[in-house]
């Protein structure tokens, strides 16, 4: 029983990573209508930024974390200005293809400028130290994943409810034209959405890298796909849904590792997607999504 509880805690900590990434996807989608599949490459940006600074002699893990977070936020703002602003009013497929293109460009930059081989980032390994929590063995990283994610979600809720730009983002998710007519600059609202998206992705990146201990050019691909699944599961465009979907996806993943026999371990991801598909059969709008009736243009 203790083992099951420890694994359940592990599942929720991994789910916290997915929740952060899914939140970043959902924020940009709700404001701009863009599914930003380049979002996963922010993990690589954070990893290679920390790797570069460590190679230059910076060994303090907290300074590396700060540098990685700041770098990702700046890159997110640059990409919004250079790549996505020009396709803002284009059809959704144009934005989707642009996002894929940006992701491929970033992956190839990592390949050409660093190496196709994995690179170690051992500075964050200190976070994997085990601690005893009420009789259960957990790691510092697991506690940080849950705690920091909770704080980040709470700060985001406050930002969206108590600041002018946050209120504008909430309004833009419903009717961007009205927000413009009320005098709020669209560029500022969308740039804020990308900055928050980058911040959330960078926090998730720190946790991913601490678990892996290494980086590679394609490390962001699978996490962003799972974050996308978490968004769909929770209800695409719903911020609470993104959190619920991420936590549920991480929990199910870990529980399947515990339940499935070793010879079926390779079917874990397939089993996860099968369960998600079954949920969507009964809730096609997602767990917290709103059902859109035929002809409803306001959803």
C-alpha positions in Angstrom: 0.0 0.0 0.0 2.8 2.4 0.8 4.3 1.7 -2.6 1.0 2.5 -4.3 0.7 5.8 -2.4 4.3 6.8 -3.3 3.6 6.0 -6.9 0.3 8.0 -6.8 2.3 11.0 -5.5 4.8 10.5 -8.3 2.0 10.4 -10.8 0.6 13.7 -9.5 4.1 15.3 -9.6 4.5 14.2 -13.2 1.0 15.4 -13.9 2.0 18.8 -12.5 4.6 19.1 -15.3 2.0 18.3 -17.9 -0.4 20.8 -16.3 2.2 23.6 -16.6 2.8 22.8 -20.3 -0.9 22.4 -21.0 -1.7 25.7 -19.3 0.8 27.4 -21.6 -0.8 25.9 -24.6 -4.3 26.8 -23.4 -3.5 30.4 -22.7 -2.1 31.1 -26.2 -5.0 29.2 -27.8 -7.6 31.0 -25.8 -6.3 34.4 -26.7 -5.0 33.8 -30.2 -6.7 30.6 -31.4 -3.2 29.1 -32.1 -2.2 25.6 -31.1 1.5 26.3 -30.6 3.3 23.0 -31.1 6.6 24.9 -30.9 5.8 25.2 -27.2 7.6 22.0 -26.4 10.9 23.4 -27.8 11.0 25.8 -24.9 12.1 22.8 -22.9 15.1 22.5 -25.2 15.7 26.3 -25.0 15.9 26.2 -21.2 18.1 23.1 -21.3 20.6 24.3 -23.7 20.7 27.7 -22.1 21.6 26.1 -18.8 24.0 23.7 -20.5 25.8 26.7 -22.1 26.1 28.6 -18.8 27.4 25.5 -17.0 30.0 25.0 -19.7 31.1 28.6 -19.0 31.6 27.8 -15.4 28.3 28.7 -13.7 27.7 25.9 -11.2 25.1 27.3 -8.9 21.9 25.4 -9.8 19.6 28.3 -8.7 21.4 30.8 -11.0 21.1 28.2 -13.8 17.4 27.9 -13.2 16.9 31.7 -13.2 18.9 32.0 -16.4 17.0 29.2 -18.1 13.6 30.8 -17.1 14.6 34.3 -18.3 15.9 32.9 -21.6 12.7 31.0 -22.4 10.5 34.0 -21.7 12.7 36.2 -23.9 12.7 33.6 -26.7 8.9 33.3 -26.4 8.5 37.1 -26.9 10.9 37.1 -29.8 9.0 34.2 -31.5 5.7 36.0 -31.0 7.0 39.1 -32.7 9.0 37.5 -35.5 7.1 34.3 -36.4 3.5 34.5 -35.1 2.4 38.2 -35.3 2.4 38.2 -39.1 0.1 35.2 -39.2 -2.3 36.4 -36.5 -5.2 37.1 -38.9 -4.4 34.1 -41.2 -6.4 30.9 -41.3 -5.8 28.5 -38.3 -3.9 26.1 -40.5 -1.4 28.8 -41.4 -0.7 29.4 -37.7 -0.5 25.6 -37.1 2.0 25.1 -39.9 4.0 28.1 -38.6 4.2 26.6 -35.2 5.5 23.3 -36.6 8.0 25.2 -38.7 9.3 27.2 -35.7 9.7 23.9 -33.8 11.7 22.3 -36.6 13.9 25.4 -36.9 14.7 25.3 -33.2 15.4 21.6 -33.2 17.8 22.0 -36.1 19.5 24.9 -34.3 20.1 22.6 -31.4 21.5 20.0 -33.7 23.8 22.3 -35.7 25.0 24.6 -32.9 25.5 22.0 -30.1 25.2 18.3 -31.0 22.7 15.6 -32.0 23.8 13.6 -29.0 22.4 14.0 -25.4 24.3 16.4 -23.2 24.4 16.0 -19.4 23.1 18.8 -17.2 24.0 17.4 -13.7 23.6 20.6 -11.8 20.0 19.9 -11.0 20.6 16.3 -9.8 20.6 17.6 -6.2 16.8 17.9 -6.5 16.5 14.1 -6.8 17.6 13.6 -3.2 15.1 11.5 -1.2 13.3 12.8 1.9 10.9 11.2 4.3 7.4 12.8 4.3 5.0 11.4 6.8 6.5 8.0 6.5 6.6 8.0 2.7 9.8 8.4 0.6 9.6 11.2 -1.9 12.2 13.4 -3.5 12.8 17.1 -3.2 11.9 17.4 -6.9 8.5 15.8 -6.4 7.6 18.2 -3.7 8.8 21.1 -5.7 6.8 19.9 -8.8 3.6 19.9 -6.8 4.3 23.0 -4.7 5.7 25.2 -7.4 2.9 24.2 -9.8 0.3 25.1 -7.2 1.9 28.5 -6.6 2.2 29.1 -10.3 -1.5 28.3 -10.8 -2.5 30.5 -7.9 -0.3 33.4 -9.2 -1.9 33.0 -12.7 -5.4 33.1 -11.3 -4.5 36.3 -9.4 -3.0 37.8 -12.5 -6.0 37.1 -14.6 -8.4 38.4 -12.1 -6.6 41.4 -10.5 -4.5 43.1 -13.3 -5.7 45.1 -16.2 -3.7 43.0 -18.8 -5.0 39.8 -17.1 -8.6 41.0 -17.4 -8.0 42.0 -21.0 -6.7 38.4 -21.7 -9.8 36.9 -20.2 -12.0 39.2 -22.3 -9.9 38.5 -25.4 -10.7 34.8 -24.9 -14.3 35.6 -25.4 -14.3 38.5 -28.0 -11.0 40.0 -29.1 -12.7 42.6 -31.3 -14.4 44.1 -28.3 -11.2 44.2 -26.4 -9.6 46.2 -29.2 -12.6 48.6 -29.3 -12.2 49.3 -25.6 -8.7 50.6 -26.2 -6.5 47.7 -25.2 -3.6 47.1 -27.6 -3.8 43.6 -29.1 0.0 43.3 -29.4 0.3 43.8 -25.6 -2.3 41.2 -24.8 -0.9 38.5 -27.1 2.7 39.3 -26.0 1.6 38.8 -22.4 0.0 35.5 -23.3 3.3 34.3 -24.9 5.4 35.5 -22.0 3.2 33.6 -19.5 3.3 30.6 -21.8 7.1 30.7 -21.9 7.3 31.2 -18.1 5.1 28.1 -17.5 7.0 26.1 -20.0 10.4 27.0 -18.5 9.2 25.9 -15.0 8.1 22.6 -16.5 11.5 22.4 -18.4 13.4 22.7 -15.1 11.5 19.7 -13.7 11.9 17.6 -16.9 15.6 18.3 -17.0 16.1 17.5 -13.4 14.4 14.1 -13.8 16.3 13.3 -17.0 19.7 14.7 -16.1 20.4 15.3 -19.8 19.1 17.2 -22.8 18.8 16.5 -26.5 17.4 18.4 -29.5 14.1 16.5 -29.6 13.3 16.3 -25.9 10.4 18.7 -26.1 8.4 16.7 -28.7 6.7 14.1 -26.6 6.0 16.4 -23.6 4.1 18.9 -25.9 2.1 16.1 -27.5 1.1 14.9 -24.0 0.3 18.5 -23.0 -1.9 18.8 -26.1 -3.7 15.6 -25.1 -4.1 17.0 -21.6 -5.7 20.1 -23.0 -8.1 18.0 -25.1 -8.9 15.8 -22.2 -9.6 18.8 -19.9 -11.4 20.8 -22.5 -9.4 22.8 -25.0 -9.3 26.5 -24.2 -10.3 25.8 -20.6 -7.5 26.8 -18.2 -8.9 24.7 -15.3 -9.4 21.9 -17.8 -5.8 22.0 -18.8 -4.7 21.6 -15.1 -7.2 18.8 -14.5 -6.2 17.1 -17.8 -2.5 17.3 -17.0 -2.8 15.9 -13.5 -5.1 13.1 -14.6 -2.8 12.2 -17.5 0.3 12.0 -15.3 -1.6 10.0 -12.6 -2.9 7.5 -15.2 0.6 7.1 -16.8 2.3 6.2 -13.5 -0.5 3.9 -12.4 -0.3 2.0 -15.6 3.4 1.4 -15.0 2.5 -0.1 -11.6 -0.4 -2.2 -12.9 0.8 -3.4 -16.3 3.1 -6.5 -16.2 6.6 -6.1 -17.5 5.9 -7.7 -20.8 3.2 -5.1 -21.5 5.2 -2.1 -20.4 5.7 -1.0 -24.0 1.9 -0.6 -24.3 1.8 2.1 -21.6 1.4 5.1 -23.9 -1.1 3.2 -26.1 -3.1 2.3 -23.0 -3.1 6.0 -21.8 -4.4 7.2 -25.2 -7.0 4.4 -25.2 -8.3 5.6 -21.8 -8.3 9.2 -22.9 -10.2 8.2 -26.1 -12.8 6.4 -23.9 -13.3 9.4 -21.8 -13.7 11.6 -24.8 -16.4 9.3 -26.2 -18.6 10.2 -23.2 -17.3 13.8 -22.8 -16.2 14.9 -26.4 -15.9 18.5 -25.1 -13.5 17.4 -22.4 -13.9 17.0 -18.7 -14.4 20.8 -18.0 -15.2 21.9 -21.6 -18.5 23.3 -22.7 -20.5 21.4 -25.3 -20.9 23.5 -28.5 -24.2 23.0 -30.2 -24.5 23.1 -34.0 -24.6 26.7 -35.1 -23.2 28.1 -31.8 -20.6 30.7 -32.8 -19.9 32.1 -29.3 -18.4 29.1 -27.6 
